[in-house]
Amino acid sequence: MANHASAKKRIRQTNRSNAVNSSRLSRVRTFIKKVEQAIEKGDPKIAKEALGVAQPVIMRGAQKGVLHPNTASRKLSRLSARIKTLQS
């Protein structure tokens, strides 16, 4: 266990940021699942709306450091490609 005040503070900060990051990552995963469920239903209009709602959440996750920026872009690209195949 930490003995110095600065080490104790660092532990508190780490725990707080860990909780925030876990919440953000969970939120991103939830929105991705909502888009995937909309794709499975087969309606491109609903899927497109779900992606429109999910996109800022995913990119915010990348901006805050929860996801790598390339990972966020890849997920969005693959989801939008799947929606595009629904439309044709």
C-alpha positions as CSV (number, residue, x, y, z in Angstrom):
1,M,0.0,0.0,0.0
2,A,1.1,3.5,-0.7
3,N,2.7,5.5,2.1
4,H,3.3,8.9,0.5
5,A,0.5,11.4,0.0
6,S,1.3,11.8,-3.7
7,A,1.1,8.0,-4.2
8,K,-2.2,7.8,-2.4
9,K,-3.5,10.7,-4.6
10,R,-2.3,8.9,-7.7
11,I,-4.2,5.7,-6.6
12,R,-7.4,7.8,-6.2
13,Q,-6.9,9.4,-9.6
14,T,-6.2,6.0,-11.3
15,N,-9.4,4.5,-9.7
16,R,-11.5,7.5,-10.9
17,S,-10.1,7.5,-14.4
18,N,-10.5,3.7,-14.6
19,A,-14.2,4.0,-13.7
20,V,-14.7,6.7,-16.3
21,N,-12.9,4.8,-19.0
22,S,-14.8,1.6,-18.2
23,S,-18.1,3.5,-18.5
24,R,-17.1,5.1,-21.8
25,L,-16.0,1.8,-23.3
26,S,-19.2,0.1,-22.2
27,R,-21.2,2.9,-23.8
28,V,-19.3,2.5,-27.0
29,R,-20.0,-1.2,-27.0
30,T,-23.7,-0.7,-26.3
31,F,-24.1,1.6,-29.3
32,I,-22.2,-0.8,-31.6
33,K,-24.6,-3.5,-30.5
34,K,-27.6,-1.4,-31.2
35,V,-26.3,-0.8,-34.7
36,E,-25.7,-4.5,-35.2
37,Q,-29.2,-5.4,-34.0
38,A,-30.6,-2.9,-36.4
39,I,-28.6,-4.4,-39.2
40,E,-29.9,-7.9,-38.3
41,K,-33.5,-6.7,-38.5
42,G,-32.8,-5.9,-42.1
43,D,-34.1,-2.4,-42.3
44,P,-31.5,-0.1,-43.8
45,K,-33.3,3.1,-42.6
46,I,-33.3,2.1,-39.0
47,A,-29.7,0.8,-39.2
48,K,-28.6,4.1,-40.8
49,E,-30.2,6.1,-38.0
50,A,-28.6,3.9,-35.3
51,L,-25.2,4.4,-37.0
52,G,-25.8,8.2,-37.0
53,V,-26.4,8.1,-33.3
54,A,-23.5,5.7,-32.6
55,Q,-20.9,7.5,-34.7
56,P,-20.2,10.5,-32.4
57,V,-20.1,8.2,-29.3
58,I,-17.5,5.9,-31.0
59,M,-15.4,8.8,-32.2
60,R,-15.6,10.5,-28.7
61,G,-14.3,7.2,-27.3
62,A,-11.3,7.4,-29.6
63,Q,-10.8,11.1,-28.8
64,K,-10.8,10.3,-25.0
65,G,-8.3,7.5,-25.4
66,V,-10.7,4.6,-24.7
67,L,-10.3,3.3,-28.3
68,H,-7.4,3.6,-30.7
69,P,-8.5,6.1,-33.4
70,N,-7.9,3.5,-36.2
71,T,-10.0,1.0,-34.3
72,A,-12.9,3.4,-34.1
73,S,-12.6,4.3,-37.8
74,R,-12.4,0.6,-38.7
75,K,-15.6,-0.2,-36.7
76,L,-17.5,2.6,-38.3
77,S,-16.3,1.7,-41.7
78,R,-17.3,-2.0,-41.3
79,L,-20.7,-1.1,-39.9
80,S,-21.4,1.4,-42.7
81,A,-20.3,-1.2,-45.3
82,R,-22.8,-3.7,-43.8
83,I,-25.5,-1.2,-43.9
84,K,-24.7,-0.4,-47.5
85,T,-25.1,-4.1,-48.4
86,L,-28.6,-4.0,-46.9
87,Q,-29.6,-1.2,-49.2
88,S,-28.6,-3.0,-52.4
